[in-house]
């Protein structure tokens, strides 16, 4: 399979509503990247980043999706909640990736300030949702190459 060949199947984009000014832009970047690659996507929203691993796992379990992209924005506050949430969301999405054997693009920002998050959602530091979608597409292509190898 050529490196630019379109992976067959659809993509799931899981989006956290929390910090929606950021996550809406991340989701748009992911959807545009997938569309530009010729991959149809469906966007499903949940309340917060905590719910993303379950959403992505359940979506991939349906067999309707070939890959997924999780987008969220966890912004540091005054308590240790940030560290716990960021670590567990990352761990959960990693577990889903391995358990399902399907790529999950990690577009969950972990920033100290809302300004940092906005900068990574299409401002000065690019769009990390788009980057997560591109990474998931690349992983899907790589897995296809492995599956097709003699």
FISELUM-703063 format. One line per 2 residues: number of its first residue (from 1); their letters; for each residue z, x, y of C-alpha. Coordinates in nm, 4 decimals, decimal comma. Each point is the difference from the previous one (the first is absolute). Example, Ala and Ser with C-alpha at 12.3 -4.5 7.8 and 13.67 -1.06 7.14 Angstrom:
2
1) as) 0,7800/1,2300/-0,4500; -0,0660/0,1370/0,3440
***
This chain:
150
1) xx) 0,0000/0,0000/0,0000; -0,0897/0,1371/0,3415
3) xx) 0,2880/0,0598/0,2383; -0,1304/-0,2661/0,2391
5) xx) -0,0647/-0,2666/-0,2635; 0,1734/-0,3297/0,0687
7) xx) 0,2825/-0,0812/-0,2414; -0,0539/-0,3361/-0,1677
9) xx) 0,2546/-0,2703/0,0728; 0,2109/-0,1333/0,2824
11) xx) 0,2878/0,1480/0,1960; 0,3353/-0,1501/0,0930
13) xx) 0,1491/0,0857/0,3386; 0,3739/-0,0716/0,0132
15) xx) 0,1381/-0,0167/0,3534; 0,3528/-0,0200/0,1386
17) xx) 0,0525/-0,2417/0,2908; 0,2895/0,2060/0,1324
19) xx) -0,1277/0,2040/0,2979; -0,3133/-0,2147/-0,0039
21) xx) -0,1429/0,1596/0,3155; -0,0401/0,3117/-0,2146
23) xx) -0,0703/-0,1468/-0,3423; -0,2775/-0,2324/0,1180
25) xx) -0,1906/0,3060/0,1246; 0,0678/0,1914/-0,3228
27) xx) -0,1266/-0,2940/-0,2073; -0,3116/-0,0273/0,2131
29) xx) -0,0700/0,3707/-0,0475; 0,0414/-0,0339/-0,3768
31) xx) -0,2258/-0,3068/-0,0168; -0,2713/0,1656/0,2107
33) xx) 0,0064/0,3140/-0,2162; -0,0308/-0,2015/-0,3189
35) xx) -0,2771/-0,2154/0,1439; -0,1939/0,3052/0,1184
37) xx) 0,0183/0,1300/-0,3588; -0,1345/-0,3315/-0,1314
39) xx) 0,3302/-0,1087/-0,1546; 0,1175/-0,3570/0,0596
41) xx) 0,3677/-0,0403/0,0796; 0,2670/-0,2656/0,0273
43) xx) 0,2931/0,0380/0,2368; 0,3392/-0,1431/-0,0953
45) xx) 0,2981/0,0096/0,2366; 0,3699/0,0301/-0,0867
47) xx) 0,3050/0,0083/0,2240; 0,0904/0,3671/-0,0185
49) xx) -0,0763/0,3358/-0,1580; 0,2630/-0,0625/-0,2692
51) xx) -0,2198/-0,2744/-0,1487; -0,3154/0,2151/-0,0204
53) xx) 0,0574/0,1602/-0,3434; 0,0544/-0,3392/-0,1649
55) xx) -0,2994/-0,1532/0,1796; -0,2303/0,2855/-0,0985
57) xx) 0,1288/0,0037/-0,3580; -0,0464/-0,3759/-0,0419
59) xx) -0,3435/0,0112/0,1582; -0,1219/0,2827/-0,2231
61) xx) 0,1471/-0,1764/-0,3053; -0,2425/-0,2892/0,0543
63) xx) -0,2936/0,2236/-0,0893; -0,1913/-0,1206/0,3083
65) xx) 0,0308/0,3306/0,1852; -0,1214/0,3508/-0,0720
67) xx) 0,2171/0,1662/0,2633; 0,2544/-0,0849/0,2655
69) xx) 0,1116/0,1170/0,3413; 0,3563/-0,0528/0,1229
71) xx) 0,0562/0,0062/0,3761; 0,3237/-0,0255/0,1905
73) xx) 0,1972/0,1607/0,2803; 0,3596/0,1070/-0,0490
75) xx) 0,1476/0,1168/0,3303; 0,3279/0,1935/0,0095
77) xx) 0,2966/-0,1906/0,1357; 0,3652/0,0875/0,0546
79) xx) 0,1098/-0,0298/-0,3635; -0,0916/0,1663/-0,3317
81) xx) -0,2029/-0,3103/-0,0911; -0,3202/0,1851/0,0984
83) xx) 0,0478/0,2767/-0,2571; 0,0890/-0,2387/-0,2817
85) xx) -0,2865/-0,2373/0,0720; -0,2619/0,2730/0,0443
87) xx) 0,0997/0,1783/-0,3212; 0,0131/-0,3145/-0,2127
89) xx) -0,3306/-0,1400/0,1260; -0,1692/0,3332/-0,0724
91) xx) 0,1619/0,0186/-0,3431; -0,0951/-0,3597/-0,0808
93) xx) -0,3638/0,0461/0,0976; -0,0170/0,3217/-0,2010
95) xx) 0,1381/-0,1792/-0,3030; -0,2582/-0,2767/0,0380
97) xx) -0,2800/0,2561/0,0160; 0,1105/0,1679/-0,3223
99) xx) 0,0920/-0,3180/-0,1879; -0,3299/-0,1756/0,0824
101) xx) -0,2188/0,3112/-0,0171; -0,1775/-0,1122/0,3165
103) xx) -0,0152/0,1628/0,3437; 0,2370/-0,1236/0,2697
105) xx) -0,0699/0,1394/0,3450; 0,3233/0,0801/0,1834
107) xx) -0,0306/-0,1222/0,3575; 0,3691/-0,0556/0,0674
109) xx) 0,0967/0,1828/0,3171; 0,3468/0,1499/0,0331
111) xx) 0,0452/0,0861/0,3672; 0,2845/0,0749/0,2365
113) xx) -0,1346/-0,2285/0,2745; -0,2323/-0,2941/0,0447
115) xx) -0,2209/0,2180/0,2216; -0,0451/0,2443/-0,2894
117) xx) -0,0967/-0,2881/-0,2271; -0,2532/-0,1359/0,2501
119) xx) -0,1511/0,3470/0,0367; -0,0623/0,0001/-0,3766
121) xx) -0,1431/-0,3527/-0,0022; -0,3192/0,0776/0,1850
123) xx) 0,1088/0,1914/0,3070; 0,0268/0,3780/0,0338
125) xx) 0,0731/0,0802/-0,3662; -0,2727/-0,2112/-0,1623
127) xx) 0,0585/-0,3043/-0,2159; 0,2162/0,0705/-0,3028
129) xx) -0,0965/-0,3355/-0,1546; -0,3627/0,1129/-0,0003
131) xx) 0,1041/0,3366/-0,1444; 0,2015/-0,1681/-0,2761
133) xx) -0,2995/-0,2160/-0,0932; -0,2270/0,3062/-0,0063
135) xx) 0,2483/0,1819/-0,2251; 0,0187/-0,2947/-0,2412
137) xx) -0,3804/-0,0187/-0,0129; -0,0208/0,3720/-0,0688
139) xx) 0,2589/-0,0287/-0,2780; -0,1919/-0,2920/-0,1504
141) xx) -0,3176/0,2076/-0,0058; 0,1832/0,2946/-0,1563
143) xx) 0,1459/-0,2228/-0,2718; -0,3465/-0,1401/-0,0674
145) xx) -0,1298/0,3553/-0,0459; 0,2831/0,0754/-0,2437
147) xx) -0,0672/-0,3198/-0,1953; -0,3742/0,0788/-0,0196
149) xx) 0,0481/0,3617/-0,1129; -0,1016/0,0749/-0,3592
***
